[in-house]
Amino acid sequence: MCGIIGSINYDKESYKENEEWIKSKISLLSHRGPDNEKIWISNSKNVIFGHTKLSIIDLSDKNFQPMNDSINNITITYNGEIYNFLELKKKLKSKGYDFLTNSDTEVIIKLFHEYKEESFKLLSGIFALSIYDLTSNKIYLIRDQIGVKPLYYYFNVKNNKFAYSSLIKPLLLVSNEKKLNTEAIKYYSNFNRNDLNETFYKNIFKVLPGELIIFENNKLNKKKFLSFNFDKKFRKKEFKNDIKGYLSKQFISDVPVALSLSGGIDSNLIFNELLEKKKN
């Protein structure tokens, strides 16, 4: 679990205000990432990314975020885990890409450089991320199909403000509105859930599972981008090996792994996989 935060502003008079907001509010995400805190500011000063890190893969200083690829003009701040990053890394190396870290974060950057937004369809894992492509001057926000990792954003065309965060609280402090969204509250009261992109606060929205948001020139475009592709043919003979392979990919870690058992089939499968990895 990590914390991501960002702010984009095309009003030059508000650049300093943007920076002060990020610096003062990133601490609200420290419980999500206690191992490191970092802020990146673009040369134009109007794009600011922040990240609080929980170290799991590649504990070196080179793997701190926001991660900037100055050669390809791409910056990322990311929360999650990409299960197939080693396979993707191998594929990118065959295309001539070099890597400075052992992290999945750098893989996402190089993959994006190669395939642009289609790269997100190649990721297998749980993630909420933001990418700034300086070449096209676009900011991308996206969550995985399930939506395990939270991501919220504030957008108000009138005051030229666009900001996002893993938590709603920092966005309440940037908007200075704190007005309740009664329609969203009614929806939740009626259905005991909120499937809308709206939150309980006006002008603060959530990125829906599988949704891609592209922010460019103070305009926001969003679309359902990631979805499940179920294979209707059930391969019973291959099922055991498939599960074993999927579980193995999820235990890649440079820190100790702990498990609390509930006694269900899934917990026992995970526990068995952990034991096998320990033996090897």
SULNOR-V44129 format. One record per residue. RES is the residue in three letters. SS is DSSP state (H for helix, E for strand, - for the rest). OMEGA is omega in radians with two decimals (none if undefined). Layout:
RES:SS:OMEGA
RES:SS:OMEGA
This chain:
MET:-:3.07
CYS:-:3.09
GLY:E:3.09
ILE:E:-3.12
ILE:E:-3.13
GLY:E:3.13
SER:E:3.11
ILE:E:-3.08
ASN:E:-3.13
TYR:-:3.10
ASP:-:-3.05
LYS:H:-3.13
GLU:H:-3.08
SER:H:-3.10
TYR:H:-3.11
LYS:H:3.10
GLU:H:3.09
ASN:H:-3.11
GLU:H:3.14
GLU:H:3.13
TRP:H:3.14
ILE:H:-3.08
LYS:H:-3.10
SER:H:-3.04
LYS:H:-3.11
ILE:H:3.13
SER:H:3.11
LEU:H:-3.14
LEU:H:-3.04
SER:-:-3.14
HIS:-:3.09
ARG:-:-3.14
GLY:-:-3.04
PRO:-:-3.00
ASP:-:3.14
ASN:E:3.11
GLU:E:-3.06
LYS:E:3.10
ILE:E:3.08
TRP:E:-3.14
ILE:E:-3.14
SER:-:3.12
ASN:-:3.13
SER:-:3.07
LYS:-:-3.03
ASN:-:3.10
VAL:E:-3.11
ILE:E:3.10
PHE:E:3.06
GLY:E:-3.09
HIS:E:2.95
THR:E:-2.90
LYS:E:2.89
LEU:-:-3.02
SER:-:3.10
ILE:-:3.13
ILE:-:-3.12
ASP:-:-3.06
LEU:-:-3.08
SER:-:3.12
ASP:H:-3.11
LYS:H:-3.07
ASN:H:3.10
PHE:-:3.09
GLN:-:-0.04
PRO:-:-3.13
MET:E:-3.09
ASN:E:3.02
ASP:E:-3.04
SER:-:-3.14
ILE:-:-3.11
ASN:-:3.08
ASN:-:-3.14
ILE:E:3.09
THR:E:-3.10
ILE:E:2.87
THR:E:-2.84
TYR:E:3.09
ASN:E:3.10
GLY:E:-3.13
GLU:E:3.12
ILE:E:-3.02
TYR:-:-3.09
ASN:-:-3.04
PHE:H:3.11
LEU:H:3.09
GLU:H:3.13
LEU:H:3.13
LYS:H:3.12
LYS:H:3.13
LYS:H:-3.14
LEU:H:3.09
LYS:H:3.11
SER:H:3.10
LYS:-:3.06
GLY:-:-3.14
TYR:-:3.05
ASP:-:-3.08
PHE:-:3.13
LEU:-:-3.10
THR:-:3.04
ASN:-:-2.99
SER:-:3.03
ASP:H:-3.13
THR:H:-3.13
GLU:H:3.10
VAL:H:3.13
ILE:H:3.13
ILE:H:-3.09
LYS:H:3.11
LEU:H:3.11
PHE:H:3.12
HIS:H:-3.10
GLU:H:-2.99
TYR:H:-3.10
LYS:H:-3.02
GLU:H:3.08
GLU:H:3.14
SER:H:-3.10
PHE:H:3.14
LYS:H:-3.13
LEU:H:-3.10
LEU:-:3.04
SER:-:-3.11
GLY:E:3.10
ILE:E:-3.03
PHE:E:2.90
ALA:E:-3.02
LEU:E:3.05
SER:E:3.11
ILE:E:3.04
TYR:E:3.10
ASP:E:-3.07
LEU:-:-3.11
THR:-:3.13
SER:-:-3.10
ASN:-:3.13
LYS:E:3.05
ILE:E:-3.12
TYR:E:2.98
LEU:E:3.13
ILE:E:3.02
ARG:E:3.10
ASP:-:-3.03
GLN:-:-3.10
ILE:-:3.14
GLY:-:-3.12
VAL:-:-3.09
LYS:-:-3.08
PRO:-:3.06
LEU:-:-3.11
TYR:E:3.10
TYR:E:3.08
TYR:E:3.14
PHE:E:3.11
ASN:E:-3.09
VAL:-:-3.05
LYS:-:-3.13
ASN:-:3.04
ASN:-:-3.10
LYS:E:3.00
PHE:E:-3.13
ALA:E:3.13
TYR:E:-3.09
SER:E:3.03
SER:-:-3.13
LEU:-:3.11
ILE:-:-2.99
LYS:H:3.12
PRO:H:-3.12
LEU:H:3.07
LEU:H:-3.08
LEU:H:3.08
VAL:H:-3.09
SER:H:-3.08
ASN:-:-3.13
GLU:-:3.11
LYS:-:3.11
LYS:-:-3.12
LEU:E:3.09
ASN:-:-3.03
THR:H:-3.13
GLU:H:3.12
ALA:H:3.11
ILE:H:3.10
LYS:H:3.14
TYR:H:-3.13
TYR:H:-3.14
SER:H:-3.10
ASN:H:-3.00
PHE:H:3.12
ASN:-:3.11
ARG:-:3.12
ASN:-:3.14
ASP:-:-3.13
LEU:-:3.07
ASN:-:3.12
GLU:E:3.06
THR:-:3.13
PHE:-:-3.14
TYR:E:-3.13
LYS:-:3.12
ASN:-:3.03
ILE:E:-3.03
PHE:E:3.05
LYS:E:3.00
VAL:-:-3.08
LEU:-:3.08
PRO:-:3.12
GLY:-:-3.09
GLU:E:3.08
LEU:E:3.10
ILE:E:3.11
ILE:E:-3.12
PHE:E:-3.07
GLU:E:3.10
ASN:-:3.11
ASN:-:3.07
LYS:E:-3.07
LEU:E:3.05
ASN:E:-3.13
LYS:E:-3.14
LYS:E:3.02
LYS:E:-2.97
PHE:-:-3.12
LEU:-:3.11
SER:-:-3.14
PHE:-:3.08
ASN:-:-3.06
PHE:-:3.04
ASP:-:-3.06
LYS:-:-3.14
LYS:-:-3.12
PHE:-:-3.10
ARG:-:-3.03
LYS:H:-3.09
LYS:H:-3.10
GLU:H:-3.02
PHE:H:-3.10
LYS:H:-3.14
ASN:H:3.11
ASP:H:-3.13
ILE:H:-3.13
LYS:H:-3.13
GLY:H:3.14
TYR:H:-3.13
LEU:H:-3.12
SER:H:-3.14
LYS:H:-3.07
GLN:-:-3.13
PHE:-:3.07
ILE:-:-3.05
SER:-:3.06
ASP:-:3.06
VAL:-:3.14
PRO:-:3.14
VAL:-:3.10
ALA:-:-3.12
LEU:-:3.02
SER:-:-3.07
LEU:-:3.04
SER:-:3.10
GLY:-:3.12
GLY:-:-3.14
ILE:H:-3.10
ASP:H:3.14
SER:H:-3.14
ASN:H:3.07
LEU:H:3.13
ILE:H:-3.14
PHE:H:3.13
ASN:H:3.12
GLU:H:3.10
LEU:H:3.12
LEU:H:3.14
GLU:H:3.13
LYS:H:3.12
LYS:H:3.12
LYS:H:-3.08
ASN:-:none
